[in-house]
Amino acid sequence: MLGFLQVWFCAFLFAGMFVPEDQVVWPLRIFCSISPLKWALRGMMYIEFSDTTWAGAVECVVGSSLGCTSHQSEPNATGWECPGLDPLLCLGYTGKQVLDSMGKQYESLSSEDTVLVDSLILVGISCFFKICTVVTFFMRTRSFVTPGSPSNTDANSASGSLEGGPKTVV
């Protein structure tokens, strides 16, 4: 159980959700690239959020009202606001705006569509580990010990000889 918890802790640690990849110590940064959870989370979050709209938020034009927020810096950009809500709780009107807002806190998230790349990387990681499993299987099954011929004492006991066995008194 403890080993399972260690694997999950490392998976979340190196997935970029808790610690940004650029803040991981350089010898351990390779684990960020080979962590399947990083690539799976990024693709799943995009699929889950990209084509959604969020209740309580409304679209607005930046500069038209005081509460209108946007991640785009150009004037007259489309933004969002949440009337009656704390602006810190309002992450966006569309799913892509929400992803960009969450990406400010979690660097592994963005509104960029990386699902195909993430899927291909996951397939590559899976193929690598499958090849390692097959190679390990063949390496272990090719090295075997050939059984030798039985010794004389083993032959007598195997043939049913009663020499040296229990004696019956008549």
C-alpha positions in Angstrom: 0.0 0.0 0.0 2.8 2.4 0.8 4.5 1.7 -2.5 1.2 2.6 -4.3 1.0 5.9 -2.4 4.6 6.7 -3.3 3.9 6.1 -7.0 0.8 8.3 -6.9 2.6 11.0 -5.0 5.4 11.1 -7.5 2.9 11.0 -10.4 1.1 14.1 -9.1 4.3 15.8 -8.1 5.8 15.5 -11.6 2.5 16.1 -13.5 2.9 19.8 -13.2 -0.2 20.4 -11.0 1.5 20.9 -7.6 5.0 22.1 -8.7 5.6 23.8 -12.0 8.0 21.9 -14.2 10.6 24.7 -14.3 10.8 24.6 -10.5 11.6 20.9 -10.3 15.3 20.2 -9.5 17.0 19.5 -12.9 18.0 15.9 -12.2 14.4 15.0 -11.4 12.9 17.1 -14.3 13.1 14.0 -16.6 10.2 12.5 -14.5 8.0 15.4 -15.6 8.5 14.5 -19.2 7.8 10.7 -18.7 4.9 11.1 -16.3 1.8 9.7 -18.1 -0.4 11.6 -15.7 1.0 15.0 -17.0 0.0 14.2 -20.5 -3.3 12.6 -19.6 -4.4 15.4 -17.3 -3.6 18.1 -19.9 -5.6 16.4 -22.7 -8.5 15.4 -20.4 -8.9 18.9 -19.0 -9.0 20.4 -22.6 -11.6 17.8 -23.7 -13.7 18.4 -20.6 -13.7 22.2 -20.5 -13.1 23.5 -24.1 -16.7 23.5 -25.4 -18.5 24.6 -22.3 -20.1 27.8 -21.1 -20.5 28.6 -17.4 -23.6 29.8 -15.7 -23.4 33.0 -13.7 -20.8 34.5 -16.1 -21.7 36.7 -19.1 -19.6 37.8 -22.1 -18.6 41.5 -22.2 -16.3 43.8 -24.2 -13.2 44.8 -22.3 -13.5 48.4 -21.2 -17.3 48.4 -21.4 -17.7 47.8 -17.7 -15.5 47.9 -14.6 -15.8 44.1 -13.9 -15.1 42.9 -17.4 -12.0 40.6 -17.3 -10.0 39.1 -20.2 -6.7 37.4 -20.8 -6.2 39.3 -24.0 -4.5 42.7 -23.8 -5.9 44.3 -27.0 -8.8 46.8 -26.6 -12.3 45.7 -27.4 -11.4 42.1 -26.7 -14.1 39.7 -25.6 -14.0 39.1 -21.9 -16.3 38.0 -19.1 -17.8 39.1 -15.9 -19.9 37.5 -13.1 -22.5 39.9 -11.8 -23.1 39.4 -8.1 -20.0 37.2 -7.6 -16.6 37.9 -6.2 -14.3 38.6 -9.3 -11.8 36.1 -7.8 -14.3 33.3 -8.1 -15.2 34.1 -11.7 -12.9 32.2 -14.0 -14.6 32.8 -17.3 -17.6 32.5 -19.5 -16.3 29.9 -22.0 -14.4 26.8 -21.2 -11.3 28.1 -22.9 -11.4 31.2 -20.7 -11.7 29.0 -17.6 -8.7 26.9 -18.8 -6.6 30.0 -19.3 -7.7 31.3 -15.8 -6.8 28.0 -14.2 -3.5 28.0 -16.2 -2.4 31.1 -14.3 -2.3 28.9 -11.2 -1.5 25.5 -12.8 1.0 26.0 -15.6 0.2 22.6 -17.2 -3.3 23.8 -18.2 -4.1 26.0 -21.2 -6.7 26.6 -23.8 -4.3 25.3 -26.5 -5.6 22.1 -28.1 -2.8 19.5 -27.4 -5.0 16.4 -27.3 -3.4 14.7 -30.3 0.2 15.4 -29.1 -0.7 14.3 -25.6 -2.4 11.1 -26.9 0.7 10.2 -29.1 3.0 10.7 -26.2 0.9 8.5 -24.0 0.9 5.8 -26.7 4.7 6.1 -27.0 5.1 5.8 -23.2 2.8 2.7 -23.2 4.7 1.1 -26.1 8.0 1.7 -24.4 6.8 0.0 -21.2 5.2 -2.9 -23.2 8.5 -3.5 -25.0 10.3 -3.5 -21.7 7.9 -6.0 -20.4 8.2 -8.3 -23.4 12.0 -8.1 -23.4 12.1 -8.8 -19.6 9.8 -11.8 -20.2 12.0 -13.3 -22.9 15.2 -12.6 -21.0 13.9 -14.5 -17.9 12.4 -17.4 -19.9 15.5 -17.9 -22.0 17.7 -18.4 -19.0 16.8 -21.8 -17.6 18.5 -24.7 -15.9 18.6 -28.0 -17.7 17.7 -30.8 -15.2 20.4 -33.3 -14.8 20.0 -37.1 -14.7 18.8 -38.5 -11.4 21.4 -40.0 -9.0 21.4 -43.7 -8.0 19.7 -43.1 -4.7 17.0 -41.1 -6.3 16.5 -43.9 -9.0 16.0 -46.6 -6.3 13.4 -44.6 -4.4 11.6 -43.6 -7.6 11.4 -47.2 -8.9 9.7 -48.4 -5.7 12.5 -50.4 -4.2 12.0 -51.3 -0.5 15.6 -51.4 0.4 16.2 -49.2 3.3 12.4 -48.6 3.6 10.1 -49.6 6.4 10.2 -53.3 7.3 7.1 -55.3 8.0 7.2 -58.2 10.5 5.1 -61.3 9.6 
